[in-house]
Amino acid sequence: MQAGKVGEPLLQLEGRWNISAVTGNIPWESKGPIGIMAESAKPILYSYFRSSCSWRVRIALALKGIDYETIPINLIKDGGQQFSAEFQALNPMRQVPALKIDGITIGQSLAIIEYLEETRPTPRLLPQDPKKRASVRMISDLITGGIQPLQNLSVLKQLSQENQLTWAQNAICSGFNALEQILQSTAGKYCVEDEVSMADLCLVPQVANAERFKVDLTPYPTISRINKTLLALEAFQLSHPCRQPDTPPELRA
């Protein structure tokens, strides 16, 4: 399958990428990862529609035109399907995403994206220039290490329900204050000048988290502008949580 150009607007939602193949009401455990690999040589992404970490990887797969299958892992149902023995055998951290590809299984979204970049380098998500590449990694790490984990479900569960929203908002605002300042010196059309990079794959899902936690984005005009520009791109729309095989009907678009 041929990838679209970076920056190409969404013209259709079907017929370009076959990015999910799990349908019906069969629970993922009943098929099992080994059985599915025997049926297909496609990469398999273990994902949850609302997971920002999974969304980063879905964007990378879409940008690079990689045809793959999705196995949804519901992080809430049955106490969290990520805690099942079968999934723990696949990913001992009991987190999504996990990607089965080229005979190996990779956990952690940035490790997955970097592997895809090294094995399928077109279009590139890390700039050739070392300084720009460092900026991309700095922004990516800021979001994935300094913001998202602090407002993640596993952390919020440790707090009383009445304190969860304030905690998440404070964590996101603290990170966005730094991120806005950094982007003012690195951004062009996107996070680092004018090419979509791994940093942009991290930014959009985190802004979605901010919106879900009702964070006021007015103080962050650079973040908001880049996010709006990226959401107009085909790969970001196809990979959006509202268009996944496990998206609840009331949230689909």
N, C-alpha and C positions, 0 to 999 in steps of 0.2 A: 504494500500500500504506500502511496506517495504522500508525503507530508505537505501541508499547505505552507505558504510563505508566512513567516513571522510578520504580524501586522495585518494579516488578511482578515476582513470582517466576517462574521458568521452569516453564511448564505443559506445553510440548511442544517438541520439537526440530525438527519439520517442519511445513510448512503455514502458517507465520506470515511468515517472510522467505525469499525465494529468494536467498540470499546467495552462491551459487556455481553456476556453470554449466559449468565445465570438467570433463569426464569422460573416461574412457578413457585410452589410452596414447599419444595424439598429443602430441608435444612442443610446447611453446608456440611455438617458433620457426616450426614448419611452418604454423601458421595466420597468425601475424604480427599485429601490432597494428592495421595499417591494414585488413586483411581483416575482423577482428572488429568494428571500429567500423562498417564498412559493413553488417554483419549486424545490429547492434543499437545502439540509442541509449542503452543503459544505461551508467552509469559502469563503468569497468574498473579493477580494483585489481590491480596487480602486487605479489605478496605471497609470503612464505615462512611456512609454518605456525608455525615456532618464533621468528620475528623479533618481538622485543618492539615494535619501531617499527611493524611492520605491524599488530600486535595493537591498538595504540592507535587506529589508523585504523579497523580493523574494528569496534571498540566504538562509535566515533562514528557510523559508518554505520548500525549496528544501532539505536542510541538514536534516531537521527533518522528511522528507517524508510526508508532509501534502498535501493532494490533495485539490485543491482550484480552484475557478473560478476567472477570471480577468475581470473587467470592466474598459476599458481604459478611462481616463480623459485627454483630449487633452489640455495642458496648453497654447496653442497658438491659436488654431482654435476658431473662433467666439469670439475673445477677451479673450479666456480662459474659458473652460467649468467648471473650478473650481469655477467660480464666479456665476454660475447659482443658482437660488433659491433652487432647489432640492438638489444640492450638499452642499450648505451652511447649509441646514437643517441637512445633514448627518455629516458634519464637519465644524463647525462655523469658523475655521481658514482658510477655503477655500484652503487647501493644500493637496497634496498627499504625502504619502499614507494614506489610511484609510482601516481598516480591520474589516469586520463583522464576528464575530466568537463567538460561545457559547452564542448567544443571546445578545451580546453587540457590540458596535462599538468603535474601538480604533483608535485615531489619534496619530501622532508622532512616528517615526520609532523605536526609542529606547524603548519607552513604549510598542510597539507591540512586539518587540523582547524579552523584559523581561517577558511579559505575556506568550509568547510561551514557554520560558524557564521554567517558574514556573508551567505551566500546561502540558507541553510535554517535559520533561527534557532530553530526549535522542535523539541524542547525546547532551551533555551539551555544552553550548556556554559561560558559566561563570565558571571559575575554582572553585574547592572546597576550595582551600587555600585562606584565606581572603586577603593576600597580593597580590597574583596574580590576584584575582578578582578586587582588587582596581586598579591595573595596567591596566587591561582590560577596566574598566570604565573610567579611566583617559584618555586613548588613544581615546576611543570612544567619550568622551565629547570634547576632543581637536578638533577632526575632525568635529563632528556634531554641535558644538557650536562656535568653534573658527576659522574654515576655510570655510566650505560649505555655511553657511548663508551669508558670506560677498561677495561671488561670485555668489549668486543665482540670478535667473532671475528677481525676484521682486526688488532686489537692483540695478542690472545693468540697469533696466528700468529708474532709477532715474538719470542716467548719460547720457551725450551726447554719441552718437554712437562711436565717435573717441576716447573716453576715456575709454570705457568699457573693452577692452582687457587688457590695462595696469593695470587698477584697479584689474581685476580678477587675473592677473599674480602676482601682488604684494601681494594680499591677500593670495594666495596659497603658494607662496614662504615664506612668513613670518611664516605661520603655518608649512610648511614642514621643515623649519630650526629647529624649536623646536622639531617636531616629529622625525626627523632623529636622533637627539641627544638622545631622550628618547628611541627609539627603539634599539639603540646601547647597552643599558643596560638591556632591557627586552626581546629582540627577541632571539628565537632559529630558528626553521624552519619557524615559523610564528611570529606574533606580540608579543605574550607573550609565550615564550618557544615553545613547539612542538605540541600544540593542537590548532586547529582552534577555535577562540573565536569571541565574538561580535566585538572586535576591528578589526579583519580581515574583517568582513562584512562591516565595515565603511571604511577601507583603500582602497579596490579595486575600489569602485565607485568614491572615491575622486581622485585616480590616473587617472582614466578615464577622470574626469573633467579637471585635469591638462593637460592631453594630448590634450583635445579638445581646451583648451586655449593656446596651444603651449608653455607650460612651459618646460624649459630645465631641465630634470631630472638627468643630470650628477652629480650634487652635492649631490644627495640623493641615494647612492648605496644600503643602507639597505632597504629603501622604495621600490626601484626598484626590488631588489632580492625577497622580500616577495611577492610583487604583481605578479611577474612572476610565482612563485611557486603556489600561490593561483589560478591563472587563468587556471592552468592545471587540477584543480579539477572539477568534474562533476557538482556539485551544482552551482559553479560560472559560468560555461559555459551555463547551462540550463537557468539560470536567467539573462543572459547577455542581454543588450538592443537590440542587433541585432537579438534576437530570441523571441521577444514578439509579441502578437497578433496585437498590434498597431504599430509595427515597419514598417516604409515606405519601399516599395519594394526595393528601391535603397540602403537601409542600411541593408538589411537582409543578414544573413550569414548561 
